[in-house]
Amino acid sequence: RSIALAPGGGGVFALAIDPEQALLDYLHMFYKLSPTGIPARTLRRIGAIDLATTIAPGLRDVLLTGKVKEAVVRQPKDGRTYDAVVLDAPPTGRIARFLNISHEIGGLAKVGPLKNQSDGVMAVLRSPQTAVHLVTLLEEMPVQETVDGVAELESIDLPVGGVVVNMVRTPALAPADLLAAETGGLDLAALTAGLEAAGVRPSATLVRALATEAGDHAARVQLEERGRDALAGLGKPSYELPLLADAIDLAGLYELARLLTDQGMA
């Protein structure tokens, strides 16, 4: 379904993939089993389809990546075609296994439709058409997961695109004040004067509390800078998106898209 219109007449379409329907489509595509026929209805009635998509190792991932491959290689005569196909994949810690599951399945099935489908999916995922972009936060664990994720993806020959740093916050203090706050040398007299100028009665307790908060903020900024350094060491393009104060709506979506475009991602 259409979720947004783009400048120049383009559009953004979203598809929530249902594993059961994807499995029926797969059976129809390769085994000519009609999704509305008696065999399919029987499988539904006895719960076989739900059982297969729930407990079969990796089957859901195979179906999802297969749908992506179908959208990428689709010809105009077969339906709507797209300039780009974006898959919202699992968390970074699972991304390599998720994208490589078709290769693993293809290794088990030596011949037949499943083998051909698996090889076709991996051909698309490893082609120049594909770029795996990782999304992270400037926090210690997400940054480390991103570093590990890039190494794992490259080890199985999947093309890494760039790193999107989400929810970036602008420092509230100037660099000199951040350094002073981090080392406990913040000018309390200047802080007191600033409170008075703002019409706030500067009690000693309030001034000390604000100085402590400034120190915590400075430590947070330093943590984020170390995260940036670690991500820069990957040698991949990096794109930053700000923390939006309000909930994501269409205007926010357009703003984030503009920022990514301005940074050269698209």
VENUR-V819176 format. One record per residue. N is the residue number from 1. RES is the residue in one letter. SS is DSSP state (2 for helix, 1 for strand, 0 for the rest). Layout:
n	res	ss
N	RES	SS
N	RES	SS
This chain:
n	res	ss
1	R	0
2	S	1
3	I	1
4	A	1
5	L	1
6	A	0
7	P	0
8	G	0
9	G	0
10	G	0
11	G	1
12	V	1
13	F	1
14	A	0
15	L	0
16	A	0
17	I	0
18	D	0
19	P	2
20	E	2
21	Q	2
22	A	2
23	L	2
24	L	2
25	D	2
26	Y	2
27	L	2
28	H	2
29	M	2
30	F	2
31	Y	2
32	K	0
33	L	0
34	S	0
35	P	0
36	T	0
37	G	0
38	I	2
39	P	2
40	A	2
41	R	2
42	T	2
43	L	2
44	R	2
45	R	2
46	I	0
47	G	0
48	A	2
49	I	2
50	D	2
51	L	2
52	A	2
53	T	2
54	T	2
55	I	2
56	A	0
57	P	0
58	G	0
59	L	2
60	R	2
61	D	2
62	V	2
63	L	2
64	L	2
65	T	2
66	G	2
67	K	2
68	V	2
69	K	2
70	E	2
71	A	2
72	V	2
73	V	2
74	R	0
75	Q	0
76	P	2
77	K	2
78	D	2
79	G	0
80	R	0
81	T	0
82	Y	0
83	D	0
84	A	0
85	V	0
86	V	0
87	L	0
88	D	0
89	A	0
90	P	0
91	P	0
92	T	2
93	G	2
94	R	2
95	I	2
96	A	2
97	R	2
98	F	2
99	L	2
100	N	2
101	I	2
102	S	2
103	H	2
104	E	2
105	I	2
106	G	2
107	G	2
108	L	2
109	A	0
110	K	0
111	V	0
112	G	0
113	P	2
114	L	2
115	K	2
116	N	2
117	Q	2
118	S	2
119	D	2
120	G	2
121	V	2
122	M	2
123	A	2
124	V	2
125	L	2
126	R	0
127	S	0
128	P	0
129	Q	0
130	T	0
131	A	0
132	V	1
133	H	1
134	L	1
135	V	1
136	T	1
137	L	0
138	L	0
139	E	0
140	E	2
141	M	2
142	P	2
143	V	2
144	Q	2
145	E	2
146	T	2
147	V	2
148	D	2
149	G	2
150	V	2
151	A	2
152	E	2
153	L	2
154	E	2
155	S	2
156	I	0
157	D	0
158	L	0
159	P	0
160	V	1
161	G	1
162	G	1
163	V	1
164	V	1
165	V	1
166	N	1
167	M	1
168	V	1
169	R	0
170	T	0
171	P	0
172	A	0
173	L	0
174	A	0
175	P	2
176	A	2
177	D	2
178	L	2
179	L	2
180	A	2
181	A	2
182	E	2
183	T	0
184	G	0
185	G	0
186	L	0
187	D	0
188	L	2
189	A	2
190	A	2
191	L	2
192	T	2
193	A	2
194	G	2
195	L	2
196	E	2
197	A	2
198	A	0
199	G	0
200	V	0
201	R	0
202	P	0
203	S	0
204	A	2
205	T	2
206	L	2
207	V	2
208	R	2
209	A	2
210	L	2
211	A	2
212	T	2
213	E	2
214	A	2
215	G	2
216	D	2
217	H	2
218	A	2
219	A	2
220	R	2
221	V	2
222	Q	2
223	L	2
224	E	2
225	E	2
226	R	2
227	G	2
228	R	2
229	D	2
230	A	2
231	L	2
232	A	2
233	G	0
234	L	0
235	G	0
236	K	0
237	P	1
238	S	1
239	Y	1
240	E	1
241	L	1
242	P	1
243	L	0
244	L	0
245	A	0
246	D	0
247	A	0
248	I	0
249	D	0
250	L	2
251	A	2
252	G	2
253	L	2
254	Y	2
255	E	2
256	L	2
257	A	2
258	R	2
259	L	2
260	L	2
261	T	2
262	D	2
263	Q	0
264	G	0
265	M	0
266	A	0
